[in-house]
Amino acid sequence: MYKETAKLILYRSFGDHSILSELSKIFHDFDAKTAEDAELIERIYTQIKALLDLATSYGFDENLWHNYLTFLLLMNENSFSLVSEKSPVQDGSVHHFAKNDFRVVKRLFDFDFHPIEKALGIDCFSTISNYKAVAKKERMYNRNVSAMVQRISRSIETAADEEEIFQIITTFYQEYGVGMFGLNKAFRIRSCENGDVEFLPINNMDSVILDDLIGYQMQKDMLRENTQAFVEGRNANNALLYGDSGTGKSTSIKAIVNEYYKDGLRMIEIYKHQFKDLSTIISHIKNRNYRFIIYMDDLSFEEFEIEYKFLKAVIEGGVETKPDNVLIYATGAIWYGKHGRTATISMTMTSCIIPIPCRRSSRLWHASVSASAMSAQIRRTTLKSSRSLPSSIRKSHSVRRSCRRRPENGGLVMAETAGVPHSSSSIIYPDAPV
């Protein structure tokens, strides 16, 4: 095995402690007879456990060795895979090196483990080559990644040579991309001590699509059209979705990501305390051939909080402009003021406004939106309604002392802007409970 891995050129950076690297060292020591059998067995079992853990995380099945090698091909970001992601294949000398590596991978696919198993009296390699995984709940692993890895693995198994593998892998890179951004739809981030960030794939994302949501067709169309323009490289707007709790704001964004995943759309969810990392996040994704939605759920700010300044700098632009492949989608609840006369939505970056029916009654609310002030004051006016709507009152969970009660009668929600350029961004209001 080590003789084969030594021939890799582009795909050799799997990590010094990867399963493939460690197994190569074990086979080197086995051939050189520089280690006792007991030591070799212990080291082999350590790597088998690591492979089983990986298989559990990603739902591998049947031939775990083939699944693992395929996973490495799909995850490895190198000079060939990065220029091939979400782009047509172009002729270049790098293809010669890529085909060399695919030839090596095919040999590793067909590697004969029987000699070492016979010499050490083990059968673990035979077992993982004909593996039957225990059925797992979908939320325990990323079903999307599992399906893609197994499909590509089976295609490589039947491939005649490196030319055919080249077509299989480059087709995948064109359709989905490479690395964690290619295999996964959505991510959270974790701040590192050195000031960098780590992207953590979200494995159990809901599979909902917009057509699953009942009602507010106009708002869904607006959100879909804006996202469609974004993934096609046309001008698109940041979006703030706000309304009552349970009206489908967050679900709408999840649905959008599911619908446009194959078009290269990815979502990065961040929390308020992570706004300071926004510039670092953007530096990691600005040169990738995907479209990223930075998602902020239930956005609000207290008077003493300053995190909004980091967000404001990204929206309004600083020395470095926000890249074209990044949009911000946020959600926020409506907080009704004292005696039902005012409400605050603590972040606005909008200019394209959509009126929608709310489920509470027959009042008309206006949001006066300011892109620089980062707040919207809601004021109430009277509107005669042609239909009767429920007037039940739900207790507000306002975080503001001045926003304790909602009005006895709900209303229609719409917004208008004052002094905001039309090209800045858009606002969407879900209306119906889902």
Secondary structure, 3 states (H helix, E strand, C coil): CHHHHCCCCCCCCCCCCCHHHHHHHHHHHHHHCCCCHHHHHHHHHHHHHHHHHHHHHHCCCECHHHHHHHHHHHHCCCHHHHHHCCCCCCCCCHHHHHHHHHHHHHHHHCCCCHHHHHHHCCCHHHHHHCECCCCCCHHHCCHHHHHHHHHHHHHHHCCCCHHHHHHHHHHHHHHCCCHHHHHCCEEEEEECCCCCEEEEECCCCCCCCHHHCCCCHHHHHHHHHHHHHHHCCCCCCEEEEEECCCCCHHHHHHHHHHHCHHHCEEEEECCHHHHHHHHHHHHHHCCCCCEEEEEECCCCCCCCCCCHHHHHHHHHCCCCCCCCCEEEEEEEECEECHHHCEEEECCCCCCECCCECCCCCCEEEEEEEECCCCEEEEEEEECCCCCCCCCCCCCCCCCCCCCCCCCCCCCEECCEECCCCCCCEEEECCCCCC
